[in-house]
Amino acid sequence: MKHDFDELKLDRVTRRFAASGGKAFNALDALTLTVRRGEFICLLGPSGCGKSTALNCIAGLMGLSGGSIWLDAQRIDTLPPEKRGFGMVFQNYALFPHMSVAKNIAFGLKMRGISAADRAPRVAHALKLVQLTGQEHKLPGQLSGGQQQRVAIARAIVIEPPLILMDEPLSNLDAKLRVETRAEIRRIHRELDRATVYVTHDQDEALSLADRIVVMKDGVVQQIGTPTEVYAQPANLHVARFMGYRNVLELDVVREDGDRVEVRGQDVALTGVRRQPLAGARAMVAIRPEEITVGEGPGGLNTLAGRVSNVEYCGRDALLEVITPSGTLLQVRGPVGIARDDTVRVYVPVERALVYPAA
Amino acid sequence: MTTASAPARGAPFDRTLLLVVPAAAFMLLLFVYPFLYGLVLSFNPKEGGWLANYRFFFTTDNEWPTIWTTLRLALPATLINVGLALPIAYRMRVKTRYQRWVTTLLVVPITLGTVLIAEGMLTYFGPKGWLSHFLQLLHLYSGPIRLTHNYWGVLISLIVSGFPFAFLLILSYVTGIDPVLARAAATLGAGPAAQFRSIYLPLLAPGLAMCFCLAFVQAFSVFPSAVLLGSPAGPTRVISIAAYEAAFEQYDYALASAIAMVMGLVQLSIVAAVLGLRNVFYRGPVSGGKG
């Protein structure tokens, strides 16, 4: 068990499952990824995309059907979990119900043969790090969900693992606690400077925590990039949809000029930026509601007219549904004060209309 | 229906409590009354003072040793049953293709009555039985094999009939423990042995104690196999035989009641001791957080 490493390399890691019909499918299909020292990686995707499978493969809780995992020059996918020495935080905490908080945290140290006298200061330090000092003699059942999750984090980091794995650690917490604990995780990561692989289905969590995001769908990696790249430049339509590009319009391609593409519908004419080579005469345009502005574009470019069919008041702004005469529906984040049935013109900046090939 | 101990004055009577009435009546009529009847009867001997029955039991040479005879059978049988069932149930905790078949196979004896098991054992383990023939055929053992009509016959039958019971009970306890706990322990460096020792065993301890009690009570009241497979006049004259003889051979119901009371007391003290020990262990939910 190493205390640190330069690179964790996943080389075409594949995991096959037998489906109920007896047909096997790849829950994880040839995942290749390099995690660098101290890096925070988020595996992001909807449920069933293989992100938890990937994490379990790294942890050693699940065998590989193909590929290999390397910690620097050492191949580790053949080792049992207890020989890998990675710290793992589980979705439902998995605290040992019969052990006190202190004993839960000390468990990993005890398994490493560290004497009780040496365990105590390290447990105290971990408790301080997750701000649970004074709770050490309680049983997990006596703690709130947020406290339990912090015990789980302390238990995973006290062994000073080279790599920390987190499987949707915030999904059982309520919204407010989730934001607080998220900040906590970020702070702990900065203090410890340990590589972390974090699984989530929540884009906000991934964007706020990660150094790099791995977007997955049906066991296949869709895009690997920094939060800015994934947010602003989704590699394909799946990623765009998942990252909040809620307007996806299928339109006819009129003209391609470099990476600029002109597309047209019945009463919609847009110029956008091509993100993938187009095939055929139809294309999909993806636009975020918050990147459409109410008003006229420069010279009337990329401007659509429509009737407001629904208004959702959000406080600072409102979410509008704008429907064009031919029935194209657009979701637009607009200023407060526009009412239902108002007629509005909306403008889409050229570089924020992303064009993908039609499926 | 307000009493002094009612939780709050004037609080409406919770009518769902009436649902307890049939069960309470059942217990009262079919358990409490016969038990008290027997208790009173045991203090009304045919002759002598009110303790004469108990004095007779504890001073007569073929009466009081039946306690030890029964304990000598019931305790090892219970320990073996629980001890055997634990590793097998632990092994069966993960769903495999064979799990269902093995479980079915192990549980079959529970559907057979003790008498049927005894009949089968007499043919199989007897001096001219299959086992004896088989061992002699393979030249593994040539002497006479005596596994019936003695202590061993009764012990084996107690294991055959008691094991499925212990196994099913422990299996339900084992599968009730969230396997994620063991996986968490593994990521923290615990190998399979350590996972069993520090996670499963402490969480199973209360269940094992309960299983021990139930299996023990069952074994302690052994009767048919002690008669059919043991030597009821000698080494396997268990306490229930003593009670049976008093009741149906000497027609001394008072003495039989007294013996039954002693039997109950022994069972109760063992159960109380084991359950008292159980309090030492953690008792509570066996999952590791929100599920």
Contacts between the chains, C-beta under 8 A, distances in Angstrom:
chain1	res1	chain2	res2	distance
A	1	B	189	7.9
A	59	B	187	5.6
A	60	B	186	7.6
A	60	B	187	7.7
A	61	B	183	5.2
A	61	B	186	7.1
A	61	B	187	7.4
A	80	B	186	7.1
A	80	B	191	7.5
A	81	B	183	7.2
A	81	B	186	4.1
A	81	B	187	5.1
A	82	B	186	5.0
A	82	B	187	7.5
A	82	B	188	7.7
A	82	B	189	5.0
A	82	B	190	5.8
A	82	B	191	5.1
A	82	B	194	8.0
A	84	B	187	7.7
A	85	B	189	6.6
A	86	B	187	6.3
A	87	B	187	6.9
A	87	B	188	7.7
A	88	B	184	6.9
A	88	B	187	4.1
A	90	B	180	5.9
A	90	B	183	7.7
A	90	B	184	6.0
A	90	B	288	7.5
A	90	B	289	8.0
A	92	B	178	7.9
A	92	B	180	6.6
A	92	B	287	7.6
A	92	B	288	6.4
A	92	B	289	4.8
A	92	B	290	5.2
A	92	B	291	5.1
A	93	B	288	5.7
A	93	B	289	3.2
A	93	B	290	6.8
A	94	B	178	7.2
A	94	B	180	4.5
A	94	B	181	5.6
A	94	B	183	7.2
A	94	B	184	3.9
A	94	B	288	3.9
A	94	B	289	6.4
A	95	B	184	7.9
A	95	B	288	4.8
A	95	B	289	5.5
A	96	B	181	6.2
A	96	B	184	7.6
A	96	B	185	7.5
A	96	B	198	7.8
A	96	B	199	6.3
A	96	B	288	6.6
A	97	B	181	7.9
A	97	B	203	7.2
A	97	B	282	7.2
A	97	B	284	6.0
A	97	B	285	5.6
A	97	B	286	6.1
A	97	B	287	6.8
A	97	B	288	6.1
A	98	B	202	5.0
A	98	B	203	5.8
A	98	B	281	7.7
A	98	B	282	3.5
A	98	B	284	7.4
A	107	B	185	7.0
A	107	B	188	5.4
A	107	B	190	7.6
A	107	B	198	7.4
A	108	B	188	3.7
A	108	B	189	5.6
A	111	B	185	7.9
A	111	B	188	5.8
A	111	B	189	3.6
A	111	B	190	5.1
A	111	B	194	6.2
A	112	B	189	5.6
A	139	B	282	8.0
A	139	B	284	7.3
A	140	B	288	7.2
A	140	B	289	6.7
A	141	B	284	5.9
A	141	B	285	6.2
A	145	B	289	7.6
A	145	B	290	6.1
A	148	B	289	5.2
A	148	B	290	7.8
A	149	B	289	8.0
A	152	B	289	7.5
A	155	B	188	7.0
A	156	B	187	7.7
A	156	B	188	7.9
A	159	B	188	6.6
A	159	B	189	7.1
A	165	B	187	7.7
A	172	B	289	7.6
A	172	B	290	4.5
